[in-house]
């Protein structure tokens, strides 16, 4: 089994040290992968910046022009109350999107069985029209459009288990029946989207599947959601490629959210995604870095995904279970409603 790995040293150049989404996040992941000598086992990929054409397949011209204007300035710009950009940020964001494109190319060209894209800034909140939620370009959406345009990849499944709803990814594919977007996220919570009844529009109706859950859910709830909602929806869709927006901010120590996932629980989600890919699309899967703001949980989480992709079974979980471990709260009602809405 060949596992591709892509990242870039320039990802630290987009940085605002007092901001939750800072360069220390990716450094922590790099350090953990290096300490465990996991990088020795990957096929490392080079990356080239995403082109205007690739970006405009997912974003409007105004979206790109806004970042070009920041790049022509000489100071930090607040695009909204949460999201910053520096003159160099567009170059870094192009590299992040290009890295995910490179990972998709490797998997769809048969050069790798699966791939790991350690990138920043993250992307899943970036809509077709606007940067938001720490995100500048929607890396996974750009890569999905590339897969379809350049590899004749008919159907793409995107699973997003970042604690925040992937509103940007939803927005870009909301009317598109060739992309099934499944998001499990805390609700009510930022960005305020992702209700059960947000299912798509026009030809895309039914191809957005949101599972909003209250804070406090942990490993058992997520395992049930995968078994009873994600699996049947994915099997019915029968994708040609699986892309995963993996955020580690649903971990119980994360400072920005209130979920109760453990690293062991997260490892279970990654392995379920691997099993889905093996069953449905010949193992073609790419994991893409999104959120996660406790550095140790983030770093060990990606260490675990790397080991899973390489075929190992070791799980690193220095934190253990959360204080409310085992609580399933009202997950049955959410599952029943999601199954009813989507006829699962």
GUTIDO-626132 format. One line per 2 residues: number of its first residue (from 0); for each residue x, y, z of C-alpha. Coordinates in steps of 0.05 Angstrom, whole numbers, plus 5000, padded with zeros to 4 digits. Example, Ala and Ser with C-alpha at 12.3 -4.5 7.8 and 13.67 -1.06 7.14 Angstrom:
BEGIN
0> 5246,4910,5156; 5273,4979,5143 $
# end
This chain:
BEGIN
0> 5000,5000,5000; 5028,5068,4980 $
2> 5006,5128,5020; 5020,5197,4993 $
4> 5036,5256,5038; 5035,5329,5020 $
6> 5051,5392,5059; 5094,5454,5049 $
8> 5141,5495,5093; 5107,5559,5069 $
10> 5043,5542,5107; 5074,5576,5168 $
12> 5078,5643,5131; 5004,5657,5140 $
14> 5007,5672,5214; 4976,5716,5267 $
16> 5005,5689,5332; 4949,5712,5379 $
18> 4896,5681,5334; 4870,5610,5346 $
20> 4888,5591,5274; 4963,5604,5278 $
22> 5026,5572,5249; 5039,5532,5313 $
24> 4982,5486,5294; 5016,5456,5233 $
26> 5084,5457,5267; 5056,5412,5321 $
28> 5031,5363,5270; 5097,5363,5232 $
30> 5135,5352,5296; 5092,5292,5317 $
32> 5097,5259,5248; 5173,5271,5248 $
34> 5184,5245,5319; 5147,5181,5302 $
36> 5187,5174,5237; 5122,5167,5200 $
38> 5145,5212,5144; 5196,5159,5125 $
40> 5139,5114,5103; 5102,5163,5058 $
42> 5110,5179,4985; 5121,5253,4990 $
44> 5088,5296,4938; 5108,5364,4911 $
46> 5056,5418,4906; 5044,5475,4859 $
48> 4998,5534,4874; 4926,5527,4853 $
50> 4914,5565,4789; 4861,5619,4778 $
52> 4823,5568,4736; 4823,5517,4792 $
54> 4802,5568,4844; 4747,5597,4800 $
56> 4716,5527,4791; 4695,5534,4864 $
58> 4696,5609,4879; 4671,5673,4847 $
60> 4717,5724,4813; 4701,5773,4870 $
62> 4724,5722,4921; 4792,5715,4887 $
64> 4799,5790,4873; 4789,5805,4947 $
66> 4850,5763,4964; 4890,5793,4907 $
68> 4875,5863,4935; 4902,5842,5003 $
70> 4964,5814,4970; 4977,5881,4938 $
72> 4976,5916,5005; 5027,5919,5061 $
74> 4989,5900,5125; 4943,5850,5157 $
76> 4870,5854,5137; 4810,5830,5175 $
78> 4763,5799,5124; 4712,5789,5180 $
80> 4715,5788,5256; 4747,5718,5255 $
82> 4787,5716,5191; 4853,5750,5176 $
84> 4896,5755,5113; 4966,5781,5103 $
86> 4998,5804,5037; 5029,5734,5031 $
88> 4966,5696,5050; 4940,5687,4979 $
90> 5004,5653,4959; 5000,5607,5019 $
92> 4926,5592,5007; 4941,5575,4934 $
94> 4993,5526,4959; 4944,5495,5008 $
96> 4892,5484,4955; 4945,5460,4906 $
98> 4970,5410,4958; 4901,5378,4962 $
100> 4897,5377,4886; 4965,5341,4885 $
102> 4939,5290,4935; 4877,5277,4892 $
104> 4920,5271,4829; 4965,5219,4863 $
106> 4905,5177,4884; 4867,5182,4819 $
108> 4929,5171,4776; 4943,5106,4814 $
110> 5009,5131,4843; 4982,5124,4914 $
112> 4927,5084,4946; 4908,5140,4993 $
114> 4935,5207,5015; 4944,5255,5073 $
116> 4943,5331,5061; 4970,5371,5120 $
118> 4952,5442,5100; 4933,5510,5126 $
120> 4897,5557,5124; 4837,5511,5129 $
122> 4782,5515,5078; 4713,5487,5094 $
124> 4681,5554,5115; 4702,5590,5051 $
126> 4639,5598,5009; 4635,5611,4935 $
128> 4632,5686,4949; 4667,5699,5015 $
130> 4725,5682,5062; 4703,5667,5133 $
132> 4715,5624,5194; 4792,5626,5188 $
134> 4786,5601,5116; 4810,5635,5053 $
136> 4801,5584,4997; 4760,5521,5002 $
138> 4815,5470,4992; 4772,5408,4990 $
140> 4720,5439,4942; 4774,5461,4894 $
142> 4804,5391,4895; 4736,5359,4884 $
144> 4722,5403,4824; 4792,5386,4797 $
146> 4779,5311,4806; 4716,5318,4764 $
148> 4746,5363,4711; 4813,5329,4701 $
150> 4801,5257,4720; 4728,5247,4697 $
152> 4712,5230,4769; 4637,5227,4766 $
154> 4616,5226,4839; 4653,5254,4899 $
156> 4634,5241,4971; 4657,5293,5022 $
158> 4652,5275,5096; 4664,5332,5144 $
160> 4671,5317,5218; 4701,5383,5240 $
162> 4661,5408,5300; 4637,5467,5259 $
164> 4590,5460,5200; 4625,5462,5133 $
166> 4581,5517,5107; 4628,5536,5051 $
168> 4631,5466,5023; 4556,5461,5028 $
170> 4547,5527,4993; 4592,5508,4934 $
172> 4557,5441,4921; 4487,5456,4945 $
174> 4455,5449,4876; 4503,5394,4852 $
176> 4480,5321,4851; 4550,5297,4833 $
178> 4577,5313,4903; 4547,5284,4966 $
180> 4566,5328,5026; 4557,5297,5095 $
182> 4571,5341,5156; 4568,5321,5230 $
184> 4575,5384,5272; 4557,5417,5337 $
186> 4493,5458,5337; 4474,5510,5356 $
188> 4544,5536,5342; 4585,5576,5292 $
190> 4570,5588,5234; 4496,5577,5248 $
192> 4482,5535,5187; 4475,5460,5176 $
194> 4404,5445,5198; 4374,5377,5183 $
196> 4327,5407,5132; 4384,5438,5092 $
198> 4387,5383,5040; 4405,5418,4975 $
200> 4367,5454,4921; 4345,5439,4850 $
202> 4380,5378,4822; 4423,5377,4885 $
204> 4364,5364,4931; 4382,5305,4976 $
206> 4457,5310,4964; 4471,5352,5026 $
208> 4463,5311,5090; 4471,5351,5155 $
210> 4473,5319,5224; 4472,5376,5275 $
212> 4482,5352,5346; 4484,5387,5413 $
214> 4549,5397,5452; 4568,5339,5497 $
216> 4564,5281,5447; 4624,5235,5446 $
218> 4651,5170,5417; 4587,5128,5422 $
220> 4544,5181,5389; 4592,5190,5331 $
222> 4599,5115,5321; 4524,5108,5317 $
224> 4519,5165,5268; 4569,5133,5222 $
226> 4536,5064,5226; 4464,5087,5219 $
228> 4468,5150,5175; 4535,5158,5140 $
230> 4544,5086,5117; 4475,5078,5084 $
232> 4478,5146,5052; 4548,5133,5025 $
234> 4530,5064,4999; 4469,5091,4962 $
236> 4511,5146,4930; 4568,5099,4909 $
238> 4624,5150,4901; 4685,5147,4857 $
240> 4727,5185,4909; 4722,5201,4983 $
242> 4749,5266,5011; 4750,5278,5086 $
244> 4750,5346,5120; 4782,5324,5185 $
246> 4778,5373,5243; 4800,5355,5313 $
248> 4760,5410,5348; 4706,5360,5370 $
250> 4757,5332,5419; 4737,5342,5491 $
252> 4798,5386,5508; 4789,5434,5449 $
254> 4782,5506,5474; 4733,5528,5420 $
256> 4678,5475,5425; 4640,5431,5473 $
258> 4642,5360,5444; 4667,5298,5480 $
260> 4704,5258,5426; 4768,5225,5448 $
262> 4828,5211,5403; 4808,5138,5404 $
264> 4739,5157,5380; 4769,5201,5326 $
266> 4812,5142,5304; 4749,5102,5297 $
268> 4719,5154,5250; 4781,5155,5206 $
270> 4781,5079,5202; 4707,5079,5184 $
272> 4723,5127,5128; 4778,5080,5104 $
274> 4729,5022,5105; 4679,5063,5066 $
276> 4730,5079,5014; 4752,5006,5008 $
278> 4681,4983,5001; 4656,5037,4953 $
280> 4712,5068,4912; 4772,5022,4910 $
282> 4804,5055,4971; 4810,5123,4938 $
284> 4810,5171,4998; 4845,5236,5016 $
286> 4845,5264,5087; 4849,5340,5090 $
288> 4867,5382,5151; 4815,5430,5176 $
290> 4806,5454,5249; 4831,5433,5317 $
292> 4859,5483,5368; 4889,5442,5423 $
294> 4958,5428,5395; 4969,5361,5428 $
296> 4901,5333,5408; 4911,5359,5337 $
298> 4981,5330,5330; 4963,5261,5359 $
300> 4900,5260,5318; 4939,5267,5253 $
302> 4991,5217,5278; 4934,5167,5285 $
304> 4906,5181,5216; 4976,5172,5187 $
306> 4984,5104,5221; 4915,5082,5198 $
308> 4931,5101,5126; 4996,5062,5131 $
310> 4959,5001,5155; 4980,5004,5228 $
312> 4933,4993,5287; 4967,5033,5342 $
314> 4926,5090,5372; 4959,5147,5410 $
316> 4912,5178,5461; 4948,5216,5516 $
318> 4884,5248,5541; 4839,5188,5546 $
320> 4763,5193,5553; 4729,5259,5567 $
322> 4693,5275,5633; 4625,5258,5602 $
324> 4648,5197,5564; 4593,5147,5549 $
326> 4537,5198,5546; 4496,5189,5483 $
328> 4445,5243,5502; 4389,5246,5451 $
330> 4427,5219,5390; 4372,5170,5373 $
332> 4323,5225,5356; 4373,5259,5311 $
334> 4388,5194,5275; 4314,5179,5265 $
336> 4301,5248,5236; 4361,5245,5190 $
338> 4339,5176,5165; 4268,5201,5154 $
340> 4289,5263,5115; 4338,5225,5071 $
342> 4298,5161,5066; 4354,5118,5094 $
# end
